[in-house]
Amino acid sequence: MAAQIAYTNENIDILTGVNLPILLEAAAVKEQLTLAQLIENLRKVATDSRQNFRSVLTKRQDEVDEEEDLL
């Protein structure tokens, strides 16, 4: 149903896999961007908002280690 509506209206697009960070970003910037810009921005937010806990922890520890090396 949504695809049919989007297909017949160029001012509508569909973004799947929406999570809370994406919804918050969309609500904050929807009036400031064109539809194409909004979709591209939300794709970036989607990529940035998905992170692996261990990767973030390791990155943060590396930053702390670098700071300690500078002292």
C-alpha positions in Angstrom: 0.0 0.0 0.0 2.7 2.5 1.0 4.7 1.7 -2.2 1.6 2.4 -4.3 1.2 5.8 -2.7 4.9 6.6 -3.1 4.9 5.4 -6.7 2.1 7.8 -7.7 3.4 10.8 -5.7 6.9 12.2 -6.2 6.7 14.1 -2.9 6.6 10.8 -0.9 9.4 8.3 -0.4 9.8 5.2 1.8 12.6 4.6 4.2 12.7 1.2 5.9 14.4 0.1 9.1 13.5 3.3 11.0 14.7 3.6 14.6 14.4 6.3 17.2 17.4 8.3 16.1 16.1 8.4 12.6 12.6 9.5 13.7 14.0 12.3 15.9 16.3 13.6 13.1 13.4 13.5 10.6 11.2 15.5 13.0 13.9 18.0 13.6 14.9 18.8 10.0 11.9 17.9 7.9 11.0 21.5 7.2 14.5 22.6 6.3 15.4 20.0 3.6 14.0 18.8 0.3 12.8 15.2 0.2 16.0 14.0 -1.5 18.1 15.8 1.1 16.1 14.5 4.0 16.3 10.9 2.8 20.1 11.2 2.3 20.5 12.8 5.7 18.4 10.0 7.3 20.5 7.3 5.6 23.6 8.9 7.2 21.9 9.0 10.6 20.9 5.4 10.3 24.5 4.4 9.5 25.9 6.6 12.4 23.3 5.4 14.9 24.1 1.7 14.5 27.2 0.9 16.5 28.7 -2.2 18.0 29.3 -1.9 21.8 32.7 -3.5 21.7 33.9 -1.2 18.9 32.8 1.9 20.7 34.4 0.7 23.9 37.7 -0.1 22.1 37.7 3.2 20.3 37.1 5.1 23.6 39.9 3.1 25.4 42.3 3.9 22.5 41.5 7.6 23.0 42.1 7.4 26.7 45.4 5.6 26.1 46.5 8.3 23.6 45.6 11.1 26.1 47.7 9.3 28.8 50.6 9.0 26.4 50.6 12.7 25.9 50.9 13.4 29.6 
